[in-house]
């Protein structure tokens, strides 16, 4: 009997977590916005990441936009980012009136290539750089930080897929001038709705962020900072995140164990695999690459194995950007977008499901093999 494997299951991810108690705690408090749960989560998540200040917001894209505003990125400025991460950084740049400019990725990690960044910074002076830890893989933060320091340009970590990834004892979010997180339900640390946060070691920037997330107020009904918005994490989501945070490292270990199983099983197949299954990989997504992507997708569909493509269209080739980005060529980015395929990789997936994924992928490359 074949095993049906979903790409993601909230029921599996939430096994063993008492989320009802968190929700009831908020209901009993009768306080729903910017209260005790939000303050406690901000303190706990900042402590977990090893960064002094956490300012929660309504979602991850708002986090990126408000981080740019905290750096006082102005209309007409340029923001450097990669083009293979679903347009989120581009959306934030455009929201503040800036122009996204794209840096090609490292062909192994698919994160920003430090050498390409150095070349871009030698040609232009952007207001900021956004570096995405794609699929949960930490970028080359040491090289990127050194490059940005040398060119005197601030940089933002986009950690939306990298909660809990570590390198040399430091966590994602502790490397850049600012760091942005999403708590969308499917993230490694996910809420039951939207949510986000910005981390920083700079107290003045943190205070500015707190103002910007609430209309630009410095005190109630007194607007001091332009570009403010209504972007607040609510108490219910904060309570859920507080419940889930202590399980994050354990669940990341489960994700990496699945990634390691895949890596061993797929060795020798004509697939390009993730560069790491270690602590610098939060295994948010397990993404393989093959020129036969579409045929493999069809095979997995027939085998009832959930899968997805993250992400099929690079930012500079999106319809809304074609005119502004005419002539831009990013060979590694463009090649990857035509080949990437995401396989199920989440806590609670189960041995039979993992084996079903392995058998289906290996079966595709065995001539004539059926599900």
Secondary structure in CASP SS format (residue, H / E / C, confidence):
PFRMAT SS
TARGET T0000
AUTHOR 0000-0000-0000
METHOD secondary structure of the structure
MODEL  1
X C 1.00
X C 1.00
X C 1.00
X C 1.00
X E 1.00
X C 1.00
X C 1.00
X C 1.00
X C 1.00
X H 1.00
X H 1.00
X H 1.00
X H 1.00
X C 1.00
X C 1.00
X C 1.00
X C 1.00
X C 1.00
X H 1.00
X H 1.00
X H 1.00
X H 1.00
X H 1.00
X H 1.00
X H 1.00
X H 1.00
X H 1.00
X H 1.00
X H 1.00
X C 1.00
X C 1.00
X C 1.00
X E 1.00
X C 1.00
X C 1.00
X H 1.00
X H 1.00
X H 1.00
X H 1.00
X H 1.00
X H 1.00
X H 1.00
X H 1.00
X H 1.00
X H 1.00
X H 1.00
X H 1.00
X H 1.00
X H 1.00
X C 1.00
X C 1.00
X C 1.00
X E 1.00
X E 1.00
X E 1.00
X E 1.00
X E 1.00
X C 1.00
X C 1.00
X H 1.00
X H 1.00
X H 1.00
X H 1.00
X H 1.00
X H 1.00
X H 1.00
X H 1.00
X H 1.00
X H 1.00
X H 1.00
X C 1.00
X C 1.00
X C 1.00
X C 1.00
X C 1.00
X C 1.00
X C 1.00
X E 1.00
X E 1.00
X E 1.00
X E 1.00
X C 1.00
X C 1.00
X C 1.00
X C 1.00
X C 1.00
X C 1.00
X H 1.00
X H 1.00
X H 1.00
X H 1.00
X H 1.00
X H 1.00
X H 1.00
X H 1.00
X C 1.00
X C 1.00
X C 1.00
X E 1.00
X E 1.00
X E 1.00
X E 1.00
X C 1.00
X C 1.00
X E 1.00
X C 1.00
X C 1.00
X C 1.00
X C 1.00
X C 1.00
X C 1.00
X E 1.00
X C 1.00
X H 1.00
X H 1.00
X H 1.00
X H 1.00
X H 1.00
X H 1.00
X H 1.00
X H 1.00
X H 1.00
X H 1.00
X C 1.00
X C 1.00
X C 1.00
X C 1.00
X E 1.00
X E 1.00
X E 1.00
X E 1.00
X E 1.00
X C 1.00
X H 1.00
X H 1.00
X H 1.00
X E 1.00
X C 1.00
X C 1.00
X C 1.00
X H 1.00
X H 1.00
X H 1.00
X H 1.00
X H 1.00
X H 1.00
X H 1.00
X H 1.00
X H 1.00
X H 1.00
X H 1.00
X C 1.00
X C 1.00
X C 1.00
X E 1.00
X E 1.00
X E 1.00
X E 1.00
X C 1.00
X C 1.00
X C 1.00
X C 1.00
X C 1.00
X C 1.00
X C 1.00
X E 1.00
X E 1.00
X C 1.00
X C 1.00
X E 1.00
X E 1.00
X C 1.00
X C 1.00
X C 1.00
X C 1.00
X C 1.00
X C 1.00
X E 1.00
X E 1.00
X E 1.00
X E 1.00
X E 1.00
X C 1.00
X C 1.00
X C 1.00
X C 1.00
X C 1.00
X C 1.00
X C 1.00
X C 1.00
X C 1.00
X C 1.00
X C 1.00
X C 1.00
X C 1.00
X E 1.00
X E 1.00
X E 1.00
X E 1.00
X E 1.00
X C 1.00
X C 1.00
X H 1.00
X H 1.00
X H 1.00
X H 1.00
X H 1.00
X H 1.00
X H 1.00
X H 1.00
X H 1.00
X H 1.00
X C 1.00
X E 1.00
X C 1.00
X C 1.00
X E 1.00
X E 1.00
X E 1.00
X C 1.00
X C 1.00
X E 1.00
X E 1.00
X C 1.00
X C 1.00
X C 1.00
X C 1.00
X C 1.00
X C 1.00
X E 1.00
X C 1.00
X C 1.00
X C 1.00
X E 1.00
X H 1.00
X H 1.00
X H 1.00
X H 1.00
X H 1.00
X H 1.00
X H 1.00
X H 1.00
X H 1.00
X H 1.00
X H 1.00
X C 1.00
X C 1.00
X H 1.00
X H 1.00
X H 1.00
X H 1.00
X H 1.00
X H 1.00
X H 1.00
X H 1.00
X H 1.00
X H 1.00
X H 1.00
X H 1.00
X H 1.00
X H 1.00
X H 1.00
X H 1.00
X H 1.00
X H 1.00
X H 1.00
X C 1.00
X C 1.00
X C 1.00
X C 1.00
X C 1.00
X E 1.00
X C 1.00
X C 1.00
X C 1.00
X C 1.00
X C 1.00
X C 1.00
X C 1.00
X C 1.00
X E 1.00
X C 1.00
X C 1.00
X C 1.00
X C 1.00
X E 1.00
X E 1.00
X E 1.00
X E 1.00
X C 1.00
X C 1.00
X C 1.00
X H 1.00
X H 1.00
X H 1.00
X H 1.00
X H 1.00
X H 1.00
X H 1.00
X H 1.00
X H 1.00
X H 1.00
X C 1.00
X C 1.00
X E 1.00
X C 1.00
X E 1.00
X E 1.00
X C 1.00
X C 1.00
X C 1.00
X C 1.00
X C 1.00
X C 1.00
X H 1.00
X H 1.00
X H 1.00
X C 1.00
X H 1.00
X H 1.00
X H 1.00
X C 1.00
X C 1.00
X C 1.00
X C 1.00
X C 1.00
X C 1.00
X C 1.00
X C 1.00
X C 1.00
X H 1.00
X H 1.00
X H 1.00
X H 1.00
X H 1.00
X H 1.00
X H 1.00
X C 1.00
X C 1.00
X E 1.00
X E 1.00
X E 1.00
X E 1.00
X C 1.00
X C 1.00
X C 1.00
X C 1.00
X C 1.00
X C 1.00
X C 1.00
X H 1.00
X H 1.00
X H 1.00
X H 1.00
X H 1.00
X H 1.00
X H 1.00
X H 1.00
X H 1.00
X H 1.00
X H 1.00
X H 1.00
X H 1.00
X H 1.00
X H 1.00
X C 1.00
X C 1.00
X C 1.00
X C 1.00
X C 1.00
X C 1.00
END
